[in-house]
Structures are given as structure tokens and as C-alpha cells.
């Protein structure tokens, strides 16, 4: 695990810092650390008694407005966090720290209700039978246009079984393909290095390949906090370790010479009116090289 010193979107070095805590579930899953209570029988002189959690910092880029956790998990730690994602063991551990989690999130086995909106957004730009790679697609349950795909591939760090019709591929296997569409749906908010993530995807794109990128536009990033900066309002970190402003997203894509073809802000769950995502179609710019 590294501690970030620069912005993960624009590489700027001007970062505002606010003390925060890491969710106990994440600390346990990644580091095997548990919350504890410091009591008088510890016999400590200079440490105050009370509950002890994993401390961290919220960082906010002064330039592009990107808000993120200072802890940047390495590959081994990310694998520990997402191994068997949302399987019985994952849900049991999370329920221990967050009672009721499994009951509140009992629709994981079904496709998200908003995917038809994504398919309608993509349809004008796609051939009749597109070749699709879902980069970070987990099982592939929410991959758009899979029902008409000529090829349906998934590249993901988790070890869960893919849905019927999908094939898992390594990065090198994906490089040997020519895709019409690469999808990254609600992945970027989880990754330790957003710039590297987008660069990896760009390395798989041909001039004709389109990227569909979707990530949360968090309520905190949409609202005015008055005298409080966005970063100073973020005191607790969980699975989403990156919060993006529109400027940060544009800077991130430009870093990999990607240009936006179409974009929209899309509400995704009728029952949760605050759930809004950036929904972006991008391609390589004129000066970019193919992978």
C-alpha cells in the first residue's frame, strides 16, 4: 500500500488534506485489521482511551477537484478485497461490520434496471453485432449489448464465474483482439491508479474502438457545501476510493489521448433519486496510437 502524493487524475501536486477513517470492513478485508477499544488496562500514558479505527486522509486536488483516499492499495491488496466479490464469505464478513448489508443488497444476481438506458445510448454508435470487452466486468451480468455481441469477453481481477456466453480473457489475449466496444462500468471509483487503468484500456483500443466509461457522480461532488470544501466533508472511506469532478474526468481521459464522442449525466435507480452517473463514450484522438 502506498500513500498518494499526487493527483490520480491530472498528476497535480497541490493537494488539500483532511483526516478520515477507513471502513472497518475494508481494513479487515485488505489488511486483516480490526477496530479495537483502548481501555485503562492497556496502561498507556499518552494515548487517550476510546475506540480506535484505521486512520487515513482525504485528499482533494486543488486543480481538477478530484477527491480521493490517500491509501493506494497494491495488486495483492486489491485482489484480497475483491476475491469472491459479493459471494457468501464476502457478504458474511461485511454483515458483521455493517449489519443488514446482505438484506439491503439482495439483487446482485439480476441485471441492473438501468442497463437498457445504456444500450440505447450506445446503439447509434455500434454495428449490428459488436465485439465487446468488459474491462473490470465481474461476472458480465451488466455488460450492455451482450445479447447481440459477436464476441463477449471479460477482463477482471475477481475469480467469479462469468455469465453464459462470456469468456474471460487475460490482458495479452485482449490485445490480440479488435473490439468495437470496450466497457468500464462503475470500476474507476474502485481502482488504486485511475490514470493507469485508463491507459491500460487505451492500450487495447484501435482507431475504430469506442470506450463506454461509467462512474458515479457522487452527490457530494454535485452539491455546494458552502464554506466547506468537498474534501473536508469526506471523513469515511469504503469501496469507492475515488470521487470525480467533471473536470477531473476530462483531465483523466485527456491523459490517455482519449476524446469524448458523447456524454450524459444519467439517473440509474428510480428508487434512489440521488444515484447519478457520468456516462461517456470516448475514442482515441487523432494523434493517439493504437494498442
HELIX and SHEET records of a PDB file:
HELIX    1   1 UNK A   24  UNK A   31  1                                   8    
HELIX    2   2 UNK A   40  UNK A   42  5                                   3    
HELIX    3   3 UNK A   75  UNK A   82  1                                   8    
HELIX    4   4 UNK A   88  UNK A   97  1                                  10    
HELIX    5   5 UNK A  101  UNK A  104  1                                   4    
HELIX    6   6 UNK A  115  UNK A  123  1                                   9    
HELIX    7   7 UNK A  146  UNK A  148  5                                   3    
HELIX    8   8 UNK A  171  UNK A  175  1                                   5    
HELIX    9   9 UNK A  194  UNK A  202  1                                   9    
HELIX   10  10 UNK A  219  UNK A  222  1                                   4    
HELIX   11  11 UNK A  231  UNK A  233  5                                   3    
HELIX   12  12 UNK A  246  UNK A  255  1                                  10    
SHEET    1   A 2 UNK A   2  UNK A   3  0                                        
SHEET    2   A 2 UNK A  71  UNK A  72 -1                                        
SHEET    1   B 5 UNK A 236  UNK A 237  0                                        
SHEET    2   B 5 UNK A  15  UNK A  22  1                                        
SHEET    3   B 5 UNK A  55  UNK A  61 -1                                        
SHEET    4   B 5 UNK A  67  UNK A  69 -1                                        
SHEET    5   B 5 UNK A 242  UNK A 243 -1                                        
SHEET    1   C 2 UNK A  36  UNK A  38  0                                        
SHEET    2   C 2 UNK A  50  UNK A  52 -1                                        
SHEET    1   D 7 UNK A 167  UNK A 168  0                                        
SHEET    2   D 7 UNK A 151  UNK A 155  1                                        
SHEET    3   D 7 UNK A 131  UNK A 135  1                                        
SHEET    4   D 7 UNK A 181  UNK A 185  1                                        
SHEET    5   D 7 UNK A 210  UNK A 216  1                                        
SHEET    6   D 7 UNK A 276  UNK A 284 -1                                        
SHEET    7   D 7 UNK A 258  UNK A 267 -1                                        
END                                                                             
